[in-house]
Amino acid sequence: MDKLDPKTDGSSMDIVKDNIEQLKAIFPDVCCEDKVDFTALKQLLGDNVETREERYIFNWHGKSNARRIAQTQSTGTLRPCKEESKNWDSTQNLFIEGDNLNTYLEYTGQKDAEGRKFSSNSDSTGRYHTNWLNMMYPRLKLARNLLKDDGVIFISIDDNEQANLKKLCDEMFGEENFVGNIIWKNVTDNNPTNIATEHESIVVFAKNKDSLENTWKSKVSKIKDILVELGNQLTSDIKDKSELQVTYSKWFRENKNQLSSLDRYKYIDNDGVYTGSQSVHNPGKEGYRYDILHPSTNLPCKQPLMGYRFPEETIQKLLQEGKILFGEDHNKIIELKVYAKDYVEKLSSVIELDGRLGAYDLKHLFPEVRKLFTNPKPVSLLSKYISFSSGNDALILDFFSGSSTSAHSVMDLNAQDNGSRKYIMVQLPETCDEKTDAFKAGYNTIADIGKERIRRAGEKILSANQDKDGIESLDIGFKVFKLDSSNIKAWDIDEDNIQQSLLDAIDNIKPEREPEDVLYEVLLKYGLDLTLPIEERCIAGKTLYSIGFGALVVCLDDNITLEVIEGIGQLKEELDPEVMKVVFLDNGFADPVVKTNALQILKRYTIDDVKSI
């Protein structure tokens, strides 16, 4: 029976090995016994090999070490923390407390004397630029590895490191995968400076830009929802067309300043609120030419400068459907009737949104705390990014989750469009300064703030949408996991006391660890989702964990008998997974004979992947 080795199976994905496999797939003749023949590779690449000493390169002190750290496999684990979680048995969301680059942060001086980490840089000296780059490099490397081909990353940054971030991302993702730079105008700066700084930058890169949709559009808009709901209400209550328009026009004039990009939707009919769109114009080149007669003057309407975008038969169909708007006479170009319910928004490179809204979002959730968190992002800002750049079943990962605005935004979006987005929040347990309002309110770490925010935001969103169809399926829970060392003892012989070392090795699970700690480490080592359903079974008095409907079965009890082994085989027949993997404690069998026979019995049930820890 093979063992799960904490030094091999117990580590994360080997990025170097994975890269070699990809290189082997492209250039099979340059790889020999998992080694790369760079001489042969250079010959294949010909003139495309860079050999000049003076060339464009982005470099800094410590880059080589940062690259090495980024390729280092993690040997830690994530321990479940049910008492701090919400809806543990049903949620698909994760909150991970810790950072497997923590040791590296300490080594490079990126944590202050109290252990706090910096994720932004307000110092302009070269040393801090270097520290910041060394901190970001391994995280961006990891982020790129985690992204799907159509995945994107949004990175908020101020002017101190914006230039360095762009160069770093160009190197990490490739210049060709630069999606754009969004300017978020978030403040009004009245300080006496040469140029008032009133914005932050959001740098956007893709894993593979060619895999993205050509145009990002979003159907999610709270203002749109208001207009649609108002239209439904008015058309239900008012049947006279003139009275309907007069009533809506009065409301429109009173609320126009709050309608943002929908401030042109000033008309209403029996089908709802609408506006006129110039999308009948042909953009850029000569289009279709034909006459459309005005219904009142019976004269041809003025044509767009470059003609019509659609052929005549399409316009005739739209006329029959009542979707063409005419001006007072034929001197006005026709417009296409577009209803608010069909509104889609494009993502602009400039967003004006008051930065104080993030603090207001928190204040609504924590009215008892004067200032809970410094400069939280507004929920509406992150909701905008997420709705434009991903589908409604996307997985959102935030490496610097802070007050968990991202999680709040995901739940809010799911409530709006009945989406099934999931999130993973990652946050160091940074201590809150004892002088802060957060600490005085009982929040010892930033992670504590984030977890409580998710709890409160979820309940608030449920309450606000209680009458909405399907709201009961909204996932407002999260599983908390905390980074720790492996639950499995590494083999470490004490040459002065070999006998004691051998005795310690008999029980190789650390004494303070619980069975569920070990269970989730096994899931990690097999690369399984931590949110997979886990069913607890009892067979012959022993506890078995069935993960993913029998894809993996784990038994961590002692004194395993052949009756238990037969029970596992019968469990496979019952659940009928395509493949079942089984894991035992290495010293968990009643005797060596049972351990030997277990393999043969399980093979009889076509269970071939059996390991011990």
N, C-alpha and C positions, 0 to 999 in steps of 0.2 A: 504494500500500500504506500503510494507516494505521499510525501509530506508537503504541506504549504510552507515554503521557506520564507521567513520574514524578511530575508535579505534579497529574495528574488520575487516570489509571488507576493511578498508583503510590500512591494514598492509600486509607485505609480508608473504610468506609461513611460517606456524608454524612448525619449524623443529622438536620440541619435540613431538607435536601431531602426525606428520607424522611418527616419529620413533615408537611411541606407537602403531600406526595402523599396522606397519610392524611386531612388536613384537606380537600383537594380532593375526595376520594371522598365525604365527608359533606356538605360545603357547596361544591359546584362553582361556585356563582355568586359566591363571595368571593375566588376566585383568578383572577389575570390575568397571563399570561406569567411564571409561577412566582413571582409576588408575591402577598401577602395584603392584601386591602382590609379593614382592621380596622374602618372605619366601617360597611361593609356587614355584617361579622360581628357587630358590636354590635347592629345593627338586627335581625338574625335571632335573636339570643339574647334580645332584649327585656329583661325585668326580671331575667334571670339574670346580668347583668353587674355585677360588684362595683365600685362607684365611691366608696365611703366611704373617707376618709383614715384613720379609726380603725377598724381591723378586726383580727381574729385573724390573725397572720402570724408565721412562724418566720424570724427574720433574724439575721445576724451579719456582721461585717466581712469582706469578701472573697467574699461569696456570689455576687455578680454575676460576678466573675472566675472563680470555681469553675464556674459555669454555662457560661461561655464556653469554659473549658478542656474541659469535658465534651463540648462540641459540636465541638471541633477535630478535624479529620481527621489521622490519623497518616500520616506519609510514610516511616516506617522499614520494616524488613523483618526476617524471621526467618531466620537462617543455620543450616543443619543442622550438627550436631556428632555424627557417627557414632561417633567414638572414645569418647564418653561415654555412648552409648546402649546398649540391650540389645535383641536380636532386631529389629533395624532393619527387615528386610524383611517381617516378619509382624505386628508389634504395631500396635494401634489406639490406644495411649495416648501422651500428649504430656507432656513436661516443658519448660516455657518459662522460660528464665532471662533476666530483665530486666523492665522496667516502662516502658511508653511514656509514663507520667506522671512519669518520673524528673526531667526538667528542671523540671517544675512543683514537685516536692518540694524541689529546691534553691532555687528562686525564693522559695517561701513559708517557707523555714527549717525544713522538716520533716525535715531530715537533720542529724545532728550533725556535729561537726568532722571525724570520721573517716568520714563518708559513710553512717553507719547510719541506717536509716529507723525511725520508730516507727509501729506499727499499733495501739497501745493508749496510753492517756494516764494517767499516774500523778500529774500535776500538776493542781492544782485552780484555778489562776489563769485569768482570762478569756482571756488571750492563747493559752494552750494549748488551751482549749476551741475557740477560733477556728481554730487550726492543725489540730486534729483534724477538725473539721467540713469544712474546706477540703480535707483529704486524702481524706476519705470520700466527699464529694459526687460527684466524677467517677467513682469506682469503682462506687458504687451505681447511678449513671446507666447506666454500661456494663453492669452486671450485669442490670439490668432489660431492657435492649435484647437481651441474649443469651438470656434465659429464654424457654422455650416457654410457651404459654398455661397449661399445667398444671405449669409449673416453680415451684419454691420455693427460698427462700434462708434459710439458718440462719446467724445472726451471733452469735458468742459475745462477751459484753461484761461488764465488771465495773461496779460502782456509779458509778465516776467519770464515765462517759459514757452510761449506760443511758438516762437520760431524754432526752438529746439524740438518741441513736440512734433511739428510738421516734418522736420528732417528725420527724426527717429521713426515716425510712422511710415515715411517714404521708404526707409530701409527695411522696416519690418513687414509691411504689407505690399510694398511696391508702389511706385509713383502712379502707375496705371490704375491702381485701385483707390485713388483719392476721389471721394464722392463730392466733397465740397466743404466750405467753411461757413458756418452760420454765425451771424452777429446777433447776439442777444442784447438789445438795449434795455437795461434793467434799472438804471438809476439816473438821477439828475445831479450832476457834480457842480457845486457852486464854489469849490475851492479855487484860490488864486493860482492857476497853473497855465502853462502855455497852451495845452490842449486838454480840455475837460474829458476825463475818462468816464464814459457812461455805458460801457458795454463789457461783456465777456465774449470769448470766442468758443464755439463748439466745433471741433475738428471731427469730420466724419470720414471713415474709411470702410471699405468692404473687404471681405475675404476674397471675393472674386466679383468684380464689378460687372462682368459680362453676364453673371447669373441674376442680376437685379432686374426688376421691372424697369422699362424705359422711362416711365414717369411715375413718381410717387404721388399718390392721391389718397385722401382719407375721407371716409363717409361719416366719421365720428365727429360730432359737433353738438355741444350742449345748446348753443343758440339755435341751431337747426332743429333740435328736438323741441325747443320752446315754440318756434314758428309752426312746426307741424302739429303740435298739440293744440295750439291756439286756433289754427285753421280748422281742425277737426271739431273743436268746440263751437266755433262760430257758425260753421256750415250746418251743424246739427241744430242749433238754436234759431238761426235766421234763414228763412227761405227766400225772401225778396232780394234780388241781386243788388239793387241800388243800396238798400239798407245795409246789406252785407259789406259792400265796399266802403260805405261811409263809416261804419263801426270800426272796420279794420284800419282805415286811414287815420282815424283819430288815435287809435292805439299806436300805430306806426310812428306818427309825429311825436308822440310823447316818449317813445323808447328808441328812436332811431340811433341816438348816440351810443347805445349799448349793444347794437347789432353787429358791430365790427364788419367783417367781410360780407355779411348778409344784409347790409343796409340798402341794397337796391331791390329787395323783395317787398315791394310796396303795393302789390295787387293781390286780389283774392277772387276765386270763383268757387263753384261747387266742388271742385277737386282739390282745393287747398290754396295756400299762399304761393305766389309765383312772381317771377320777374321776366323781363325781356332780355334775351342774350343775342349778341352780335355774331354768334357762331355760324350764321348763314354766310358770313363773309369768307371768301377764299383767301387763305394767307399766302403771300409771297409770289404767287404766279397767277396767270390768267386762268379763270375758272369757267363755269358754265354761263351762257348768256341766253335769257328768255324773258318774256314779259309776264308780270304778275299784276293783274288788274285790282285797283283799290275798290273795295266793296261800296264806297259812297260815291266817289267821283267817276268810277268805271274807266279810269285812265291808268296806264302802266306806272307802277311804283318806281321810284328812283332805285337804280341798281348799285350794289357795292362797287368800289373802285376797280377791284380785280375780278368782279363777277361773283356768281354764287358758288358756294362750296359743294352743293349737292346737285345731282341731275334733276331735271324738271319733274320726273315721276315721283321722286322722293318728296319734293316740295308739295306736289298735289296731294300726296297721301297725308302729309302733315296738315294741310289745309282742311282736309276732310275730318281729321281728328281734332280740329280746333286748336292746334298748337302753333299757329302763326299769328303774330300780333301786328296790326296795322297802325300807322300813325293817324293824325287827324285828317290828313289828305295824302295824295300820292307823292308828295315831295319828301317824304320820310322813308328811309329804307326799312323794309320789314324786319322783324325780330322773331326769334324762336322763343316760345313760351317754355320756361324752365321752372319746375316746381321745387319748392324748398325740400321736399322729401327726396329729391334726386340730386341734391347738392353734394358736390365733392370739392375738396379744397386741395390746392397745391402747396407744397412746402416752400416757403420763401427763404431766401438767404439772409433776410433781415427780419427779426422778430422783436416787436416792442411789447414788453410785458414787465410790469412793475416787479422788481426783485423782492419787494416787501411782501408780496403775496405768499411766498413760502412761509414766512413767519406767521402770517394770518392763518394759513392752513393749520399750522401747529397750535396756534392759540385757540382755534375752534375745538381742537381735540383735548387740549390741556389748559383750560381756562384758569386753573388754580396756580399755574407756574408763569411768572412774569416773562422770562426769557429762557426757553428750554434748550435751544440750539442756535449756534451762530450760522447765519446765511444758509438756511435750508433752501433747496430748489422748490419752486412752485409745482404743485401737482399738475396744473394745466400745461406747464412747459414739457415735463417728461411724458405726459399723456400724448401730447402732440407728436413728439419724436417717435414714440412707440407705435402710434396709430398709422403714421405715414410709412414707416420703414419695415413693418412686419405684419404678418397675418394675425388673425384673432386666435390662433392656437400656438403662438410663438412662446419660446422660453427666454425670459429676460434675466441676464446675469449682471449684477452690480458688484464690482470689486471693492468699491469704497462706499458702502451703503449708507453710512452716516445715520441720519434720522429715519431712514427707510422710506424716503419719498417715492423711490421706484416701486416698491411693493404697494404702496398706497395708490399709485397711478395705475398699476396693473389691475387691482381690484376695481377701481373706479371705471376703467375702460371696459372691463368684463361686464360690469353692471349696465353700462350704456348699450353695448351691442351684443349681449349674451355670449361673449367670447369665452374661450377656455385657456387664456394665456396663463403661464406659470412663471414663477420667479425663483431665483436663488440670490439671496442677499449674503454678502461676505463682509464681515466687519471685525476688526481687532477689538478686543475688550479694553479699549483705551479708557483710562480712568478720567472721570470728570474732576476738574479742579474743585477743591473744597469750597472755594469762594463763589462758585457759580450757583445760580438758582436751581439748576438741574440736580446738583449734588444735595442741596438743602432740601429738595423735594423727594429725596430718596433714591435717585438714579446714580449709582456708583460708576457706571461705565456708559460709553456711547452706545454699546450694544444693548444695554438695558433700555435706553431711550427708544431705539429702533424697534425692539420687540413689543414694547408697550404701545408704541404708535400703531403698529400693525393691528394689535388687538382692538384698539379703540376705533381706528379708521374702518375696519371691517364691520363692526357693529353699527357704526354711523351710516355707512353705505347701505347696509341691509335695511335699516330703519327708513332711510330716505327713499328707498325703492320698493317698499313692502307691497305695493299694489301692482308691481310690474310682473308680467308673465315670466315664469322661469327663474325668478330671483332666488328661489329656495335652493337652487343648485349652485349658487355663487360660492366659490371656494374662498373663505376668509380665514382659513387656518394656515399653520406652518409648523414644520418639524425643525426643532433646534438640535444642531450637532455642534460639538465643541472639539477643536483640534487637540490631539494629545499624542503621546508616544504609543507605539504599537502595544496591543494587549498581550502579544506573544513575546516571551523572553528570548533575547538573542543568546546563542551559545557563546558563553564567555567563561572559559576554563580558568580556574585559580590553581596554578601549578603547585602552590604551597598546600592546597587542600583539595586534591583531586576527588577524593571520596565525597566530600560535601557538594562539589560541583556536579557530580553524577547524580546525587540525590535530588539536587535542585532541578536538574534537567528532566526528572521524571514528571513533575508537574510544571509544564512550561508556560502556563497562563499566570500572569501577574496576580498576586493574591487580592488586590483591592478592586479587581475588575469583575463586572457582572456578566452573566451569560449574554445579555443583549449587546453589551459592548463588543464581545467577541463575534456575535452574529453579524453585526453591521460591518465589522472589519472584513469578515469573509465576503460580504456583498461587495465591498470596495475592491477586494482583490480579484473578484470575478468580473469586475466592471459592470455590476448590475445597478440599476436605478434604486436610490435609497427610498423612493416613494412606492416601490412595488408592494403589492398586498402580501402580508405575511400571516399565515394561518398556523395557529398552535395546535398540534395534535398530541394525543397521549396514546402510546402503543406499549403494551406490556409494562405499564407503570413508568415509562420514560417519556420525556418531553421532546418532541420533534418540531422543527420549524419548517413549514413548507412555503417557499418563496416563489412568487410568480406562478401560482397554480401548479407547483411541482417541478418547475425548471431547476430549482435547487432545494435540497433537503439537508438540514443541518441538525445534528444531534450532539449536544454538549454535556450529556449526562455520563456518569460513571457506570461500571458494571453492565455494559451492553451485552445482551444475550442473543442467541440465534433467533429467538422469538421476535426480538425487535428487528433483526435483519429481514426476516420473512415479512414482517409488517410493512417495512419500507418497500419491499417488492410489490406487495399487494396494493400499497398506496399508489405506486406507479401505474398499475393496471386500472385503478379507480380514476385517477386524474388524467391519465393518458397524455402526458406532455411528449413533445417530439423527442426531446432528450432530457434525461434527469441526471443531475450531478449530486453527489452525496459527500458530506464532510463530517468526520467524527473527531473527537479528541484522540490523540495518539495513544494515550494511556487509559482510554475510556472503556476498553473491552474487559469482559469478565476474566478472560485468560487468553494467552497467545493462540490457542486453538480456534477460539471464536473469531479472533482477528483474521486468521488465515482463511477460515471457512467463509467469512463474510464476503470476501471478494468473489468466491465461486458462486455463492448463492445469488448475489446481486447481478452477476453476469448472466445467470439463468433468466433474469428479468430484463435483460439487455441494458443493464446499468453498468457502463464501463468506466466512467469518470468518477473514481472514488479516491478521496484524499483525507489525510489526517493533519491535525495541527497540534 
